[in-house]
Amino acid sequence: MSSWIAVSRTEHANKHWRPRSGYEFAAAEQAVSVVVGELSKLLPHYAMGFLQAEDGTYQLIALLGLGSGQNLYVTDNHQWLCSYVPAAMRVFPFALHNDSQGNRVFCVYDTHLSDDDSLPRLVNADGELDKLVAKSLDFITHCEQNRLVTTTACAALASAGVIEPWPVSINLQHSQEPLQINGLCRINEEALGKLDADVFVGLRTSGALVVAYAQLFSIAQLEQLTQRAEYLVKEKLKMAPAEGLDTLFSGDDAGSLNFDSL
């Protein structure tokens, strides 16, 4: 089973890494964590919502699928079918993860480690991160800082009482039963509009108001996600007309997509 490995200047002194050639690693992802700094790029293409963690905190996410086991933004040849790729996807095969002490450490996905000297190095001859790796770390660090801003904004919205459960029901042309998406949250627009003036100004000052309106405006993109799903079914029907529709959409989870277990 593949896993993340902390990058070590000593242990990986002679190691190389394989850059991703596409987005095969994300082909089954149904959602991705997103940050404030990319909201303007996300809005034309993605429906966004909130997920609540076990500790009660919220994270802002963009929906990528409708429970079919396929990321509707990744093509069969593993290209991203959209003009903007969320930052969390672009940093692969690198990421920041918590170590056993809870510290954030720079990691590489183990299947992308290699002894092939034709590939880029992880660490240069001076014992420092190679140029491309250092550039990736800089980008990830910037994203991490932006993620902290986003998390703070989500916390402010939750404290203001404007985040609520979002029971999504989508009617798919090739399904008799509506698709139910469980576990998502959204902004309660009515509650947002009724906030005390001081609280509202506080949300605006902290940047949380931008997150709230971005989530509300992005709901319109559920239609785009539905169209992607419908197109996928039609294409598969052309290729395999005898195949049952229940096998095209989701298998064991047909009719629902549940984020509660994340």
N, C-alpha and C positions, 0 to 999 in steps of 0.2 A: 504494500500500500504506500502510495506516494505521500510525502510530507514536507513541511517547511524546515529548513536547516539554517541555523544562525551562521552568517558569514564571518569567518575568522581569517585575519590577515596571516596568521601563522599556519593553521591547519589547511588553508586553501591557497597557500603560496604558489603551488604548481598546478592549480586547478583552472579549468576553463568553463565557460558557460554557453549554453545554446539559446540564442535569442528566439522568441516565439516567431513562428512564420504566419500565424493567423490566430484565430480565437477558438480553436478546438477545445481548449480547457474550459471555456464558458458555454459550450454548446447546450448544456442542460440547465443552466442557471435561470431561475425564474424572477430574480430580483437582484439589485446591486445597490450598495450603500453609496450615496451621493453627498456632495458638500455645497455650501453656499456659493463658493467661487465659480461654480459651473452652472448655476441655475439658468442663466440667460441662454446657454447653449442647449440645455436639456429641454426647456419648455416647448419648443416646436415639435418635439419628437417623442417624449416620454410622459406617461402618467405616473405621478409621484404620490406617495403616501408615507405613513409612519408605521414602524414596527416597535412594539414595546418589549424590552428585554425582561428577564426574570427579576432584575433588580429595580424594575419600574421605570427605567430611563427609556427615552425614545430615540430612534434613529430615523433619518430621512432616507427613503429608498425610491428607486425607479423600478417600475415593473418591466420585466423582460419577457414574460411568458404567461400562458393561461392554463398551466397544468398539463400540457401535452408532453412533458418531458423534453421539450425543445425550447431553447432560447429563440424567440421569433425575430431577433435581430442578427442572428448568425446564419449564414448561408450554408448549403451543403459542402461547399469547399472552404468553409471556416473563415469567410470574410464577414466584416461587420456591415450589415445592411442599413446604414444610416450615416449621415454626414458628420455626426458627432458621437464619439465613443466615450462613455463615462471614464473618468480618470482612474478609478479603481481597477478597470479592466486593462488600461494601457500600461500600467506599471509591471504587469506580469512579465517575467517569472520572479520578480522581486516584491517584497512586502515588508511591513513592520508587524511583528507579533510579540505577544507577551512571553517573557521567559518565566521560569519557575518562581522568581521573586516578584513578578508583576512588572518588570521593566520592559520597555519597548525596545526590541532589537531588530536589526536589519537582517532579513532572511532571503534565501533563494529556494525555489522549489527543487526538490532533490533530483527529479528526472531531467532537470536542465543543467545539472553539474556534469562535467565531462573531462576526460583526459586527452581529448582530441586537440592537439596544439594548433590546428587550423582555425579553431574557434577563438573568440575573444577571451582574454585572461580575466580572472576575477581580481587578482592582485598583481601589480606591476613589479619590476625588478627592485624598486626602492621600498617595497613592502607596503605601499599605499594602494588603495582601491584604484583599479584601472579607470581610465577616463570615462568610458561609457557607464561603468558601474557607479562611479562617483556622481555622474550626472543623474542616473536613476535615483540614487539616494537623495540627492538634492530635491528632485521632483516629489518623491515620496514624503520627505520631511515637510515640504510646503503643503502637500495634501493633508498631512497629519495635523498641522497647525490649523488649517481650514476646517478640518473635521472637529477639532475642539470648539471652534467658533460655532459650528453647526449644532453640535451637541448642547452647547450653552443656550442657543436659540430655541431648540426643541424643549429644553427644560423650562425656559421662560414661558413658552406657549402652554406647556402642561400646567405650570403653576397658575397661569391665568385662567385655566379651566376651559380652554377652547379646543382641546384635542378630544375627539370622541371615536368610538368604534365605527368602522366603515363597512357595513354589510354590502358587498358588491355582488350584483346579479347580472349576468351578461347572457343575452339571447343569441345563440349561435345558429346560423342558418342550417347547419347539418346536424343539429342535436335537438332531440325532442324536449329535453329538460334544460332549463337555464343553468349556466355555469355559476356556481357559488364560490366566491373568493372570501375566505375567512381569515381573521387575524390581523387585518389591516385597520389602520386608523386614519382619520382625516381631520381637517379643521372644520369646526362648527361655525359656519359663516354668520348665523344669527347671533350666536354667543359673542363672536368677535365684534360684531356691530354694536352690541349692548354693553361693552366693557366701560368701566369707569374711565374718565378722560386721563387721569394720571397713569393708570395701568396701560392704556392704549399708547400714550406717549412713551412710556417705558419700553414697550415692545418695539416701537419705532426707533427709539434711540439705540437699543441694543442690537438692532438688525433682525430681530425675530419676526417683525411684521413682513419683511421681504419673504421669509420662508413660508409664512402663512398664506400670503397671496399667491406665491408661486405654486404651492400645493393645490390651492383652489382652482387656479387657471389651468393647471395641468390635467385636471380631470377630463377635459375635453379630448385628451389624447387616448382615452380608453377606446374610442371609436377606431383610432388608427391601429391599436393593438388587436382589436377584434377583426379588422380587415386583414391584418397579417395572418391571423389564425385561419380565417376563412379561405384565404388564398392558398395556404399550405395544404388544407384539406382538399381543395379542388385539384391542385397539382398532383397530390398523391392518388386521388381517384383516377386521374388520367393514366397514371403509371400502373395502378393496380385496381382496376374496376371491381374485382371480385372481393376485395378486402373489406371486412366489416368496418363501419365507422367507429365502433367502440375501440378498435385496435389503433385507429389513427389518432384518437384523442384520449391519451392519458392512461389507458389500461386500468389498473386497480383503483386509480383515483378519479375515474370518469365522473364528471358532474361537480367536482369540487377542487379547490386549490386552497390548502390550509397553511397559513403562516404561523399558527399558534405554537407549533412545535419547534420553531427556529430558536 
